[in-house]
Amino acid sequence: MAVSFDRYSPYALAALRIVAAALFVSHGLVKLFGFPDGAAPGVQPLASMLGAAAVIEVGGGLLVLIGLMTRPAAFLLSGQMAFAYFIAHAPAGFHPLLNGGEAAILFCFIFLYIAAAGPGAFSVDRRR
């Protein structure tokens, strides 16, 4: 008799969505408000590429976090991370371990998966 974990899939997906989005929001908060203090890159001008990225990270990240308009928000965040990888990391070298792009790749594919799979449990989308 095989044990099936299928019934836990919506909860595992929700945990992935919530944790990834919370981490993503923190990347935006450091660029918008310098929180937490001392984290790189620190406060960025709003009218810069990093400032625009911060707005997308906080806004889109909060949408994904609560599971509201999850699929389009996650798709946008996935695209932002693909763009970030090729603009900021790939020019520094081919290998992600050398160019610092591992997080960008992981966020890109986590958000792409969430865009395809949906929000899972504990989401506003599911309650509507």
ChimeraX commands (.cxc) that place a marker at each C-alpha (Angstrom):
marker #1 position 0.00,0.00,0.00 radius 0.5
marker #1 position 1.53,3.26,-1.18 radius 0.5
marker #1 position 1.23,6.40,0.89 radius 0.5
marker #1 position -0.21,9.34,-1.02 radius 0.5
marker #1 position 0.76,12.87,-0.17 radius 0.5
marker #1 position -1.43,14.37,-2.90 radius 0.5
marker #1 position -3.89,15.80,-0.41 radius 0.5
marker #1 position -1.08,17.96,1.04 radius 0.5
marker #1 position -0.15,19.54,-2.30 radius 0.5
marker #1 position -2.28,22.68,-1.91 radius 0.5
marker #1 position -0.70,23.33,1.50 radius 0.5
marker #1 position 2.85,22.75,0.28 radius 0.5
marker #1 position 2.17,25.09,-2.65 radius 0.5
marker #1 position 0.81,27.71,-0.25 radius 0.5
marker #1 position 3.91,27.41,1.94 radius 0.5
marker #1 position 6.16,27.86,-1.12 radius 0.5
marker #1 position 4.08,30.85,-2.27 radius 0.5
marker #1 position 4.08,32.56,1.13 radius 0.5
marker #1 position 7.76,32.04,1.95 radius 0.5
marker #1 position 9.00,32.99,-1.53 radius 0.5
marker #1 position 6.80,36.09,-1.61 radius 0.5
marker #1 position 7.85,37.20,1.88 radius 0.5
marker #1 position 11.53,36.91,0.92 radius 0.5
marker #1 position 10.83,38.75,-2.32 radius 0.5
marker #1 position 9.06,41.60,-0.54 radius 0.5
marker #1 position 12.10,41.98,1.70 radius 0.5
marker #1 position 14.26,42.62,-1.38 radius 0.5
marker #1 position 11.93,45.47,-2.33 radius 0.5
marker #1 position 11.76,46.90,1.18 radius 0.5
marker #1 position 15.52,47.31,1.37 radius 0.5
marker #1 position 15.48,49.27,-1.91 radius 0.5
marker #1 position 12.48,51.43,-0.96 radius 0.5
marker #1 position 13.06,52.05,2.74 radius 0.5
marker #1 position 16.50,50.69,3.61 radius 0.5
marker #1 position 14.93,48.01,5.79 radius 0.5
marker #1 position 16.62,46.17,7.34 radius 0.5
marker #1 position 19.30,48.74,8.06 radius 0.5
marker #1 position 22.66,47.86,6.52 radius 0.5
marker #1 position 21.32,45.42,3.90 radius 0.5
marker #1 position 22.54,45.91,0.34 radius 0.5
marker #1 position 21.83,47.72,-1.90 radius 0.5
marker #1 position 20.09,50.15,0.46 radius 0.5
marker #1 position 17.60,52.86,-0.50 radius 0.5
marker #1 position 17.46,53.48,-4.24 radius 0.5
marker #1 position 16.03,56.44,-6.16 radius 0.5
marker #1 position 12.43,55.66,-7.09 radius 0.5
marker #1 position 13.00,56.91,-10.66 radius 0.5
marker #1 position 15.81,54.40,-11.27 radius 0.5
marker #1 position 15.75,50.82,-12.59 radius 0.5
marker #1 position 16.29,49.48,-9.05 radius 0.5
marker #1 position 13.59,51.82,-7.72 radius 0.5
marker #1 position 11.09,50.53,-10.29 radius 0.5
marker #1 position 12.16,46.97,-9.45 radius 0.5
marker #1 position 11.49,47.69,-5.76 radius 0.5
marker #1 position 7.94,48.84,-6.48 radius 0.5
marker #1 position 7.29,45.66,-8.48 radius 0.5
marker #1 position 8.90,43.51,-5.77 radius 0.5
marker #1 position 6.84,44.98,-2.94 radius 0.5
marker #1 position 3.56,45.33,-4.82 radius 0.5
marker #1 position 3.71,42.05,-6.70 radius 0.5
marker #1 position 5.23,40.26,-3.75 radius 0.5
marker #1 position 2.39,41.33,-1.46 radius 0.5
marker #1 position -0.18,40.18,-4.03 radius 0.5
marker #1 position 1.48,36.77,-4.26 radius 0.5
marker #1 position 1.91,36.62,-0.48 radius 0.5
marker #1 position -1.82,37.00,0.20 radius 0.5
marker #1 position -2.77,35.08,-2.93 radius 0.5
marker #1 position -4.63,37.86,-4.74 radius 0.5
marker #1 position -4.35,37.90,-8.55 radius 0.5
marker #1 position -1.68,35.30,-7.89 radius 0.5
marker #1 position -1.14,33.96,-11.40 radius 0.5
marker #1 position -0.61,37.29,-13.21 radius 0.5
marker #1 position 1.41,38.74,-10.31 radius 0.5
marker #1 position 3.64,35.65,-10.13 radius 0.5
marker #1 position 4.11,35.73,-13.92 radius 0.5
marker #1 position 5.17,39.40,-13.74 radius 0.5
marker #1 position 7.62,38.63,-10.91 radius 0.5
marker #1 position 9.04,35.68,-12.85 radius 0.5
marker #1 position 9.67,37.95,-15.82 radius 0.5
marker #1 position 11.26,40.58,-13.62 radius 0.5
marker #1 position 13.70,38.00,-12.26 radius 0.5
marker #1 position 14.56,36.74,-15.74 radius 0.5
marker #1 position 15.22,40.35,-16.77 radius 0.5
marker #1 position 17.27,40.97,-13.61 radius 0.5
marker #1 position 19.39,37.89,-14.27 radius 0.5
marker #1 position 20.26,38.88,-17.82 radius 0.5
marker #1 position 20.77,42.58,-17.04 radius 0.5
marker #1 position 22.63,42.37,-13.72 radius 0.5
marker #1 position 24.13,38.89,-13.38 radius 0.5
marker #1 position 24.85,37.28,-16.75 radius 0.5
marker #1 position 27.21,40.07,-17.89 radius 0.5
marker #1 position 29.44,39.20,-14.90 radius 0.5
marker #1 position 30.04,35.68,-16.21 radius 0.5
marker #1 position 28.37,32.50,-17.40 radius 0.5
marker #1 position 28.06,30.50,-14.20 radius 0.5
marker #1 position 25.43,31.58,-11.63 radius 0.5
marker #1 position 27.71,30.62,-8.73 radius 0.5
marker #1 position 30.26,33.10,-10.03 radius 0.5
marker #1 position 27.92,35.90,-11.12 radius 0.5
marker #1 position 25.67,35.86,-8.01 radius 0.5
marker #1 position 22.54,35.01,-9.96 radius 0.5
marker #1 position 21.33,31.87,-8.18 radius 0.5
marker #1 position 18.60,33.70,-6.23 radius 0.5
marker #1 position 17.33,35.42,-9.37 radius 0.5
marker #1 position 17.09,32.08,-11.20 radius 0.5
marker #1 position 15.33,30.41,-8.27 radius 0.5
marker #1 position 12.84,33.25,-7.84 radius 0.5
marker #1 position 12.21,33.24,-11.59 radius 0.5
marker #1 position 11.30,29.57,-11.69 radius 0.5
marker #1 position 9.44,29.51,-8.36 radius 0.5
marker #1 position 7.21,32.35,-9.54 radius 0.5
marker #1 position 6.79,30.74,-12.96 radius 0.5
marker #1 position 5.65,27.55,-11.23 radius 0.5
marker #1 position 3.21,29.49,-9.04 radius 0.5
marker #1 position 1.85,31.27,-12.13 radius 0.5
marker #1 position 1.16,27.87,-13.71 radius 0.5
marker #1 position -0.01,25.98,-10.59 radius 0.5
marker #1 position -2.06,28.71,-8.92 radius 0.5
marker #1 position -1.99,29.94,-5.34 radius 0.5
marker #1 position -2.69,26.75,-3.40 radius 0.5
marker #1 position -4.43,26.90,-0.02 radius 0.5
marker #1 position -4.86,29.95,2.20 radius 0.5
marker #1 position -5.27,32.49,-0.62 radius 0.5
marker #1 position -7.69,35.28,-1.38 radius 0.5
marker #1 position -8.06,33.90,-4.92 radius 0.5
marker #1 position -9.28,30.57,-3.57 radius 0.5
marker #1 position -11.83,32.21,-1.29 radius 0.5
marker #1 position -13.36,34.27,-4.14 radius 0.5
marker link #1:1,2 radius 0.2
marker link #1:2,3 radius 0.2
marker link #1:3,4 radius 0.2
marker link #1:4,5 radius 0.2
marker link #1:5,6 radius 0.2
marker link #1:6,7 radius 0.2
marker link #1:7,8 radius 0.2
marker link #1:8,9 radius 0.2
marker link #1:9,10 radius 0.2
marker link #1:10,11 radius 0.2
marker link #1:11,12 radius 0.2
marker link #1:12,13 radius 0.2
marker link #1:13,14 radius 0.2
marker link #1:14,15 radius 0.2
marker link #1:15,16 radius 0.2
marker link #1:16,17 radius 0.2
marker link #1:17,18 radius 0.2
marker link #1:18,19 radius 0.2
marker link #1:19,20 radius 0.2
marker link #1:20,21 radius 0.2
marker link #1:21,22 radius 0.2
marker link #1:22,23 radius 0.2
marker link #1:23,24 radius 0.2
marker link #1:24,25 radius 0.2
marker link #1:25,26 radius 0.2
marker link #1:26,27 radius 0.2
marker link #1:27,28 radius 0.2
marker link #1:28,29 radius 0.2
marker link #1:29,30 radius 0.2
marker link #1:30,31 radius 0.2
marker link #1:31,32 radius 0.2
marker link #1:32,33 radius 0.2
marker link #1:33,34 radius 0.2
marker link #1:34,35 radius 0.2
marker link #1:35,36 radius 0.2
marker link #1:36,37 radius 0.2
marker link #1:37,38 radius 0.2
marker link #1:38,39 radius 0.2
marker link #1:39,40 radius 0.2
marker link #1:40,41 radius 0.2
marker link #1:41,42 radius 0.2
marker link #1:42,43 radius 0.2
marker link #1:43,44 radius 0.2
marker link #1:44,45 radius 0.2
marker link #1:45,46 radius 0.2
marker link #1:46,47 radius 0.2
marker link #1:47,48 radius 0.2
marker link #1:48,49 radius 0.2
marker link #1:49,50 radius 0.2
marker link #1:50,51 radius 0.2
marker link #1:51,52 radius 0.2
marker link #1:52,53 radius 0.2
marker link #1:53,54 radius 0.2
marker link #1:54,55 radius 0.2
marker link #1:55,56 radius 0.2
marker link #1:56,57 radius 0.2
marker link #1:57,58 radius 0.2
marker link #1:58,59 radius 0.2
marker link #1:59,60 radius 0.2
marker link #1:60,61 radius 0.2
marker link #1:61,62 radius 0.2
marker link #1:62,63 radius 0.2
marker link #1:63,64 radius 0.2
marker link #1:64,65 radius 0.2
marker link #1:65,66 radius 0.2
marker link #1:66,67 radius 0.2
marker link #1:67,68 radius 0.2
marker link #1:68,69 radius 0.2
marker link #1:69,70 radius 0.2
marker link #1:70,71 radius 0.2
marker link #1:71,72 radius 0.2
marker link #1:72,73 radius 0.2
marker link #1:73,74 radius 0.2
marker link #1:74,75 radius 0.2
marker link #1:75,76 radius 0.2
marker link #1:76,77 radius 0.2
marker link #1:77,78 radius 0.2
marker link #1:78,79 radius 0.2
marker link #1:79,80 radius 0.2
marker link #1:80,81 radius 0.2
marker link #1:81,82 radius 0.2
marker link #1:82,83 radius 0.2
marker link #1:83,84 radius 0.2
marker link #1:84,85 radius 0.2
marker link #1:85,86 radius 0.2
marker link #1:86,87 radius 0.2
marker link #1:87,88 radius 0.2
marker link #1:88,89 radius 0.2
marker link #1:89,90 radius 0.2
marker link #1:90,91 radius 0.2
marker link #1:91,92 radius 0.2
marker link #1:92,93 radius 0.2
marker link #1:93,94 radius 0.2
marker link #1:94,95 radius 0.2
marker link #1:95,96 radius 0.2
marker link #1:96,97 radius 0.2
marker link #1:97,98 radius 0.2
marker link #1:98,99 radius 0.2
marker link #1:99,100 radius 0.2
marker link #1:100,101 radius 0.2
marker link #1:101,102 radius 0.2
marker link #1:102,103 radius 0.2
marker link #1:103,104 radius 0.2
marker link #1:104,105 radius 0.2
marker link #1:105,106 radius 0.2
marker link #1:106,107 radius 0.2
marker link #1:107,108 radius 0.2
marker link #1:108,109 radius 0.2
marker link #1:109,110 radius 0.2
marker link #1:110,111 radius 0.2
marker link #1:111,112 radius 0.2
marker link #1:112,113 radius 0.2
marker link #1:113,114 radius 0.2
marker link #1:114,115 radius 0.2
marker link #1:115,116 radius 0.2
marker link #1:116,117 radius 0.2
marker link #1:117,118 radius 0.2
marker link #1:118,119 radius 0.2
marker link #1:119,120 radius 0.2
marker link #1:120,121 radius 0.2
marker link #1:121,122 radius 0.2
marker link #1:122,123 radius 0.2
marker link #1:123,124 radius 0.2
marker link #1:124,125 radius 0.2
marker link #1:125,126 radius 0.2
marker link #1:126,127 radius 0.2
marker link #1:127,128 radius 0.2
view
